[in-house]
Amino acid sequence: MTDSAKTEERWSVPEGYTGERLAAEDARFAPDMARHLAAYHLIGPLVAGKKVLEAGCGEGYGAGLMARHAAQVVGVDYNEVAVGFARERNAGTENIEFRRIDLLELARSNPGEFDVVTNFQVLEHLDDPRPFIEAAAACLRPGGTLILTTPNRLASVSENPYHVHEYVADELASTLSPFFDTVDVKGIAGTDRVYAFEKARGAQAQKILRLDPLGIRNLLPEAVVKFVFARLALLVRSRVQAQDGDLVDLTPADFSIADSEPPQWIDLVAFARRAPEAPGS
């Protein structure tokens, strides 16, 4: 491949890629997809035989994985296009359905409908997470559990303009505690290959950020920042792939749930539970 062809490939934008929504079929984003899907694989046994709500189902990758274990999975998202993709992707799976509805509206119309509510990589996008968390709790039956993941701020290696706020473990626990009876925060850790990828990704991102020592990016319009971020994220991953192809060859099996650190948690995972219904109530 010529140098010009390599440059063109590095800057090529995959279909459906926005900078926040991943390009699932693009090899450069294999580590991101593996990290995202790992959570669904890891909680499979925890949702076995249960009625599950996925709040923020996106294009339905994870809902399809949970449907292999759960009695029923309902995926909800406010994005009509994403819900359409989710329905197509899971057509023929009898124990799964998708609804285009806001979680707050669902909580008002069908409170206490689910045994488990899952919500992965959404909380960091919310200016005020409290209404969302309260709605998730309302959707649970007594004794039900919210399983939530969000990036660990201490492990972030670059800026993300789509993230309003990233959490540390104690902060996440205190955010969830007013709405649940018990909250247990653990973390998702990785193999050595995961941390090698994160180190390489962080190094490439810092090289780019050093080109803006005055922080001019913070003065640009949000739309411009997100446009540039999306293209630079492609460049970073292309450079990591060119540096060592094995670094991007990650799978969900490279991740696990850990009770304590080290190794450093890449993502936080919270298990927030409602109290069981009192006998005779």
TORKOL-4160 file (C-alpha; in steps of 0.2 Angstrom, whole numbers, padded with zeros to 4 digits, m for minus):
281
<pt num="1" X="0000" Y="0000" Z="0000"/>
<pt num="2" X="0007" Y="0017" Z="m0005"/>
<pt num="3" X="0010" Y="0031" Z="0008"/>
<pt num="4" X="m0005" Y="0041" Z="0001"/>
<pt num="5" X="m0016" Y="0026" Z="0001"/>
<pt num="6" X="m0012" Y="0023" Z="0020"/>
<pt num="7" X="m0015" Y="0041" Z="0024"/>
<pt num="8" X="m0032" Y="0041" Z="0015"/>
<pt num="9" X="m0037" Y="0025" Z="0025"/>
<pt num="10" X="m0032" Y="0033" Z="0041"/>
<pt num="11" X="m0044" Y="0047" Z="0038"/>
<pt num="12" X="m0058" Y="0037" Z="0030"/>
<pt num="13" X="m0074" Y="0039" Z="0040"/>
<pt num="14" X="m0084" Y="0023" Z="0042"/>
<pt num="15" X="m0102" Y="0023" Z="0039"/>
<pt num="16" X="m0113" Y="0028" Z="0054"/>
<pt num="17" X="m0097" Y="0034" Z="0064"/>
<pt num="18" X="m0100" Y="0050" Z="0073"/>
<pt num="19" X="m0086" Y="0050" Z="0086"/>
<pt num="20" X="m0097" Y="0044" Z="0100"/>
<pt num="21" X="m0107" Y="0030" Z="0090"/>
<pt num="22" X="m0094" Y="0017" Z="0086"/>
<pt num="23" X="m0091" Y="0009" Z="0069"/>
<pt num="24" X="m0094" Y="m0009" Z="0074"/>
<pt num="25" X="m0087" Y="m0016" Z="0058"/>
<pt num="26" X="m0071" Y="m0006" Z="0057"/>
<pt num="27" X="m0056" Y="m0016" Z="0064"/>
<pt num="28" X="m0048" Y="0000" Z="0072"/>
<pt num="29" X="m0063" Y="0000" Z="0084"/>
<pt num="30" X="m0062" Y="m0018" Z="0089"/>
<pt num="31" X="m0055" Y="m0013" Z="0106"/>
<pt num="32" X="m0069" Y="m0001" Z="0109"/>
<pt num="33" X="m0082" Y="m0014" Z="0104"/>
<pt num="34" X="m0074" Y="m0028" Z="0115"/>
<pt num="35" X="m0074" Y="m0016" Z="0130"/>
<pt num="36" X="m0093" Y="m0012" Z="0127"/>
<pt num="37" X="m0099" Y="m0029" Z="0124"/>
<pt num="38" X="m0088" Y="m0037" Z="0138"/>
<pt num="39" X="m0101" Y="m0030" Z="0151"/>
<pt num="40" X="m0115" Y="m0040" Z="0143"/>
<pt num="41" X="m0105" Y="m0056" Z="0142"/>
<pt num="42" X="m0100" Y="m0053" Z="0161"/>
<pt num="43" X="m0118" Y="m0051" Z="0167"/>
<pt num="44" X="m0126" Y="m0065" Z="0157"/>
<pt num="45" X="m0127" Y="m0076" Z="0172"/>
<pt num="46" X="m0135" Y="m0062" Z="0183"/>
<pt num="47" X="m0149" Y="m0059" Z="0171"/>
<pt num="48" X="m0153" Y="m0078" Z="0168"/>
<pt num="49" X="m0172" Y="m0081" Z="0168"/>
<pt num="50" X="m0176" Y="m0063" Z="0172"/>
<pt num="51" X="m0186" Y="m0049" Z="0164"/>
<pt num="52" X="m0173" Y="m0036" Z="0159"/>
<pt num="53" X="m0174" Y="m0018" Z="0153"/>
<pt num="54" X="m0160" Y="m0011" Z="0144"/>
<pt num="55" X="m0161" Y="0008" Z="0146"/>
<pt num="56" X="m0152" Y="0016" Z="0131"/>
<pt num="57" X="m0151" Y="0000" Z="0120"/>
<pt num="58" X="m0143" Y="0009" Z="0105"/>
<pt num="59" X="m0142" Y="m0003" Z="0090"/>
<pt num="60" X="m0146" Y="m0018" Z="0101"/>
<pt num="61" X="m0130" Y="m0027" Z="0101"/>
<pt num="62" X="m0130" Y="m0030" Z="0120"/>
<pt num="63" X="m0149" Y="m0033" Z="0121"/>
<pt num="64" X="m0146" Y="m0048" Z="0109"/>
<pt num="65" X="m0133" Y="m0055" Z="0120"/>
<pt num="66" X="m0143" Y="m0053" Z="0136"/>
<pt num="67" X="m0158" Y="m0062" Z="0127"/>
<pt num="68" X="m0148" Y="m0078" Z="0127"/>
<pt num="69" X="m0149" Y="m0079" Z="0146"/>
<pt num="70" X="m0164" Y="m0068" Z="0151"/>
<pt num="71" X="m0183" Y="m0073" Z="0150"/>
<pt num="72" X="m0187" Y="m0057" Z="0141"/>
<pt num="73" X="m0177" Y="m0042" Z="0136"/>
<pt num="74" X="m0185" Y="m0025" Z="0132"/>
<pt num="75" X="m0173" Y="m0012" Z="0125"/>
<pt num="76" X="m0178" Y="0006" Z="0125"/>
<pt num="77" X="m0170" Y="0021" Z="0117"/>
<pt num="78" X="m0176" Y="0038" Z="0112"/>
<pt num="79" X="m0166" Y="0037" Z="0095"/>
<pt num="80" X="m0178" Y="0031" Z="0082"/>
<pt num="81" X="m0164" Y="0026" Z="0070"/>
<pt num="82" X="m0155" Y="0016" Z="0083"/>
<pt num="83" X="m0171" Y="0007" Z="0088"/>
<pt num="84" X="m0174" Y="0003" Z="0069"/>
<pt num="85" X="m0157" Y="m0005" Z="0068"/>
<pt num="86" X="m0160" Y="m0014" Z="0084"/>
<pt num="87" X="m0176" Y="m0022" Z="0078"/>
<pt num="88" X="m0167" Y="m0027" Z="0061"/>
<pt num="89" X="m0152" Y="m0035" Z="0070"/>
<pt num="90" X="m0163" Y="m0045" Z="0082"/>
<pt num="91" X="m0177" Y="m0050" Z="0070"/>
<pt num="92" X="m0183" Y="m0067" Z="0074"/>
<pt num="93" X="m0177" Y="m0067" Z="0092"/>
<pt num="94" X="m0194" Y="m0071" Z="0101"/>
<pt num="95" X="m0189" Y="m0065" Z="0119"/>
<pt num="96" X="m0184" Y="m0047" Z="0114"/>
<pt num="97" X="m0193" Y="m0031" Z="0109"/>
<pt num="98" X="m0188" Y="m0013" Z="0107"/>
<pt num="99" X="m0198" Y="0002" Z="0111"/>
<pt num="100" X="m0194" Y="0020" Z="0106"/>
<pt num="101" X="m0198" Y="0028" Z="0122"/>
<pt num="102" X="m0190" Y="0039" Z="0135"/>
<pt num="103" X="m0185" Y="0030" Z="0151"/>
<pt num="104" X="m0194" Y="0043" Z="0162"/>
<pt num="105" X="m0210" Y="0041" Z="0152"/>
<pt num="106" X="m0209" Y="0022" Z="0154"/>
<pt num="107" X="m0206" Y="0024" Z="0173"/>
<pt num="108" X="m0223" Y="0033" Z="0174"/>
<pt num="109" X="m0233" Y="0022" Z="0163"/>
<pt num="110" X="m0226" Y="0005" Z="0168"/>
<pt num="111" X="m0218" Y="0006" Z="0186"/>
<pt num="112" X="m0211" Y="m0010" Z="0194"/>
<pt num="113" X="m0211" Y="m0020" Z="0178"/>
<pt num="114" X="m0193" Y="m0027" Z="0178"/>
<pt num="115" X="m0182" Y="m0038" Z="0188"/>
<pt num="116" X="m0166" Y="m0030" Z="0181"/>
<pt num="117" X="m0162" Y="m0013" Z="0173"/>
<pt num="118" X="m0146" Y="m0012" Z="0163"/>
<pt num="119" X="m0138" Y="0004" Z="0158"/>
<pt num="120" X="m0121" Y="0004" Z="0150"/>
<pt num="121" X="m0110" Y="0019" Z="0146"/>
<pt num="122" X="m0124" Y="0032" Z="0147"/>
<pt num="123" X="m0122" Y="0041" Z="0164"/>
<pt num="124" X="m0107" Y="0051" Z="0158"/>
<pt num="125" X="m0117" Y="0060" Z="0145"/>
<pt num="126" X="m0130" Y="0067" Z="0157"/>
<pt num="127" X="m0129" Y="0084" Z="0164"/>
<pt num="128" X="m0141" Y="0079" Z="0179"/>
<pt num="129" X="m0142" Y="0060" Z="0181"/>
<pt num="130" X="m0154" Y="0060" Z="0195"/>
<pt num="131" X="m0170" Y="0060" Z="0185"/>
<pt num="132" X="m0163" Y="0046" Z="0175"/>
<pt num="133" X="m0158" Y="0036" Z="0190"/>
<pt num="134" X="m0174" Y="0039" Z="0199"/>
<pt num="135" X="m0184" Y="0032" Z="0183"/>
<pt num="136" X="m0172" Y="0017" Z="0182"/>
<pt num="137" X="m0176" Y="0013" Z="0200"/>
<pt num="138" X="m0195" Y="0016" Z="0197"/>
<pt num="139" X="m0195" Y="0003" Z="0183"/>
<pt num="140" X="m0188" Y="m0011" Z="0195"/>
<pt num="141" X="m0199" Y="m0023" Z="0205"/>
<pt num="142" X="m0195" Y="m0024" Z="0224"/>
<pt num="143" X="m0179" Y="m0033" Z="0226"/>
<pt num="144" X="m0174" Y="m0028" Z="0208"/>
<pt num="145" X="m0156" Y="m0023" Z="0203"/>
<pt num="146" X="m0149" Y="m0009" Z="0192"/>
<pt num="147" X="m0133" Y="m0014" Z="0184"/>
<pt num="148" X="m0124" Y="0001" Z="0177"/>
<pt num="149" X="m0107" Y="0004" Z="0169"/>
<pt num="150" X="m0098" Y="0021" Z="0166"/>
<pt num="151" X="m0080" Y="0026" Z="0162"/>
<pt num="152" X="m0068" Y="0027" Z="0177"/>
<pt num="153" X="m0062" Y="0045" Z="0177"/>
<pt num="154" X="m0045" Y="0039" Z="0184"/>
<pt num="155" X="m0042" Y="0028" Z="0169"/>
<pt num="156" X="m0047" Y="0040" Z="0155"/>
<pt num="157" X="m0032" Y="0043" Z="0143"/>
<pt num="158" X="m0040" Y="0057" Z="0133"/>
<pt num="159" X="m0053" Y="0071" Z="0132"/>
<pt num="160" X="m0070" Y="0066" Z="0126"/>
<pt num="161" X="m0082" Y="0081" Z="0121"/>
<pt num="162" X="m0097" Y="0069" Z="0122"/>
<pt num="163" X="m0094" Y="0066" Z="0141"/>
<pt num="164" X="m0102" Y="0079" Z="0152"/>
<pt num="165" X="m0095" Y="0071" Z="0168"/>
<pt num="166" X="m0085" Y="0055" Z="0172"/>
<pt num="167" X="m0085" Y="0047" Z="0189"/>
<pt num="168" X="m0074" Y="0039" Z="0202"/>
<pt num="169" X="m0080" Y="0024" Z="0212"/>
<pt num="170" X="m0085" Y="0034" Z="0228"/>
<pt num="171" X="m0094" Y="0047" Z="0218"/>
<pt num="172" X="m0104" Y="0035" Z="0208"/>
<pt num="173" X="m0109" Y="0026" Z="0224"/>
<pt num="174" X="m0115" Y="0042" Z="0232"/>
<pt num="175" X="m0124" Y="0047" Z="0216"/>
<pt num="176" X="m0134" Y="0031" Z="0216"/>
<pt num="177" X="m0137" Y="0029" Z="0235"/>
<pt num="178" X="m0152" Y="0041" Z="0237"/>
<pt num="179" X="m0162" Y="0030" Z="0225"/>
<pt num="180" X="m0158" Y="0012" Z="0231"/>
<pt num="181" X="m0156" Y="0002" Z="0247"/>
<pt num="182" X="m0139" Y="m0005" Z="0243"/>
<pt num="183" X="m0126" Y="0000" Z="0231"/>
<pt num="184" X="m0110" Y="m0010" Z="0227"/>
<pt num="185" X="m0097" Y="m0003" Z="0215"/>
<pt num="186" X="m0084" Y="m0014" Z="0207"/>
<pt num="187" X="m0074" Y="m0012" Z="0191"/>
<pt num="188" X="m0070" Y="m0019" Z="0174"/>
<pt num="189" X="m0052" Y="m0024" Z="0173"/>
<pt num="190" X="m0042" Y="m0030" Z="0158"/>
<pt num="191" X="m0028" Y="m0041" Z="0153"/>
<pt num="192" X="m0011" Y="m0035" Z="0149"/>
<pt num="193" X="m0016" Y="m0032" Z="0131"/>
<pt num="194" X="m0030" Y="m0021" Z="0136"/>
<pt num="195" X="m0018" Y="m0009" Z="0146"/>
<pt num="196" X="m0005" Y="m0010" Z="0132"/>
<pt num="197" X="m0019" Y="m0003" Z="0120"/>
<pt num="198" X="m0024" Y="0010" Z="0132"/>
<pt num="199" X="m0006" Y="0016" Z="0135"/>
<pt num="200" X="m0003" Y="0017" Z="0116"/>
<pt num="201" X="m0020" Y="0026" Z="0113"/>
<pt num="202" X="m0016" Y="0038" Z="0127"/>
<pt num="203" X="0002" Y="0042" Z="0120"/>
<pt num="204" X="m0005" Y="0045" Z="0103"/>
<pt num="205" X="m0019" Y="0057" Z="0110"/>
<pt num="206" X="m0006" Y="0066" Z="0120"/>
<pt num="207" X="0004" Y="0069" Z="0105"/>
<pt num="208" X="m0010" Y="0078" Z="0097"/>
<pt num="209" X="m0015" Y="0088" Z="0112"/>
<pt num="210" X="0002" Y="0095" Z="0113"/>
<pt num="211" X="m0001" Y="0104" Z="0097"/>
<pt num="212" X="m0014" Y="0115" Z="0106"/>
<pt num="213" X="m0004" Y="0120" Z="0122"/>
<pt num="214" X="m0015" Y="0136" Z="0124"/>
<pt num="215" X="m0031" Y="0126" Z="0125"/>
<pt num="216" X="m0039" Y="0135" Z="0110"/>
<pt num="217" X="m0050" Y="0119" Z="0107"/>
<pt num="218" X="m0059" Y="0125" Z="0123"/>
<pt num="219" X="m0065" Y="0141" Z="0114"/>
<pt num="220" X="m0072" Y="0133" Z="0099"/>
<pt num="221" X="m0090" Y="0129" Z="0095"/>
<pt num="222" X="m0096" Y="0112" Z="0102"/>
<pt num="223" X="m0100" Y="0106" Z="0084"/>
<pt num="224" X="m0083" Y="0110" Z="0078"/>
<pt num="225" X="m0075" Y="0101" Z="0093"/>
<pt num="226" X="m0085" Y="0086" Z="0091"/>
<pt num="227" X="m0081" Y="0085" Z="0072"/>
<pt num="228" X="m0063" Y="0087" Z="0075"/>
<pt num="229" X="m0063" Y="0074" Z="0089"/>
<pt num="230" X="m0071" Y="0061" Z="0078"/>
<pt num="231" X="m0058" Y="0063" Z="0065"/>
<pt num="232" X="m0043" Y="0063" Z="0077"/>
<pt num="233" X="m0050" Y="0048" Z="0086"/>
<pt num="234" X="m0049" Y="0039" Z="0069"/>
<pt num="235" X="m0031" Y="0045" Z="0067"/>
<pt num="236" X="m0026" Y="0039" Z="0085"/>
<pt num="237" X="m0033" Y="0022" Z="0082"/>
<pt num="238" X="m0025" Y="0020" Z="0065"/>
<pt num="239" X="m0008" Y="0025" Z="0072"/>
<pt num="240" X="m0010" Y="0012" Z="0086"/>
<pt num="241" X="m0015" Y="m0001" Z="0073"/>
<pt num="242" X="0000" Y="0003" Z="0062"/>
<pt num="243" X="0011" Y="0003" Z="0077"/>
<pt num="244" X="0006" Y="m0015" Z="0083"/>
<pt num="245" X="m0009" Y="m0024" Z="0075"/>
<pt num="246" X="m0010" Y="m0036" Z="0090"/>
<pt num="247" X="m0015" Y="m0021" Z="0101"/>
<pt num="248" X="m0032" Y="m0019" Z="0093"/>
<pt num="249" X="m0036" Y="m0037" Z="0092"/>
<pt num="250" X="m0045" Y="m0037" Z="0108"/>
<pt num="251" X="m0061" Y="m0047" Z="0112"/>
<pt num="252" X="m0073" Y="m0047" Z="0127"/>
<pt num="253" X="m0064" Y="m0061" Z="0135"/>
<pt num="254" X="m0050" Y="m0049" Z="0138"/>
<pt num="255" X="m0061" Y="m0041" Z="0152"/>
<pt num="256" X="m0067" Y="m0046" Z="0169"/>
<pt num="257" X="m0076" Y="m0039" Z="0184"/>
<pt num="258" X="m0064" Y="m0035" Z="0198"/>
<pt num="259" X="m0068" Y="m0032" Z="0217"/>
<pt num="260" X="m0053" Y="m0021" Z="0220"/>
<pt num="261" X="m0038" Y="m0013" Z="0211"/>
<pt num="262" X="m0025" Y="m0015" Z="0205"/>
<pt num="263" X="m0026" Y="m0018" Z="0190"/>
<pt num="264" X="m0034" Y="m0001" Z="0187"/>
<pt num="265" X="m0052" Y="m0002" Z="0183"/>
<pt num="266" X="m0056" Y="0004" Z="0165"/>
<pt num="267" X="m0074" Y="0006" Z="0169"/>
<pt num="268" X="m0085" Y="0006" Z="0185"/>
<pt num="269" X="m0099" Y="m0006" Z="0187"/>
<pt num="270" X="m0112" Y="m0003" Z="0200"/>
<pt num="271" X="m0125" Y="m0015" Z="0207"/>
<pt num="272" X="m0139" Y="m0005" Z="0214"/>
<pt num="273" X="m0153" Y="m0014" Z="0223"/>
<pt num="274" X="m0170" Y="m0010" Z="0229"/>
<pt num="275" X="m0176" Y="m0018" Z="0245"/>
<pt num="276" X="m0187" Y="m0034" Z="0243"/>
<pt num="277" X="m0205" Y="m0032" Z="0247"/>
<pt num="278" X="m0209" Y="m0035" Z="0265"/>
<pt num="279" X="m0219" Y="m0052" Z="0268"/>
<pt num="280" X="m0237" Y="m0049" Z="0269"/>
<pt num="281" X="m0236" Y="m0031" Z="0261"/>
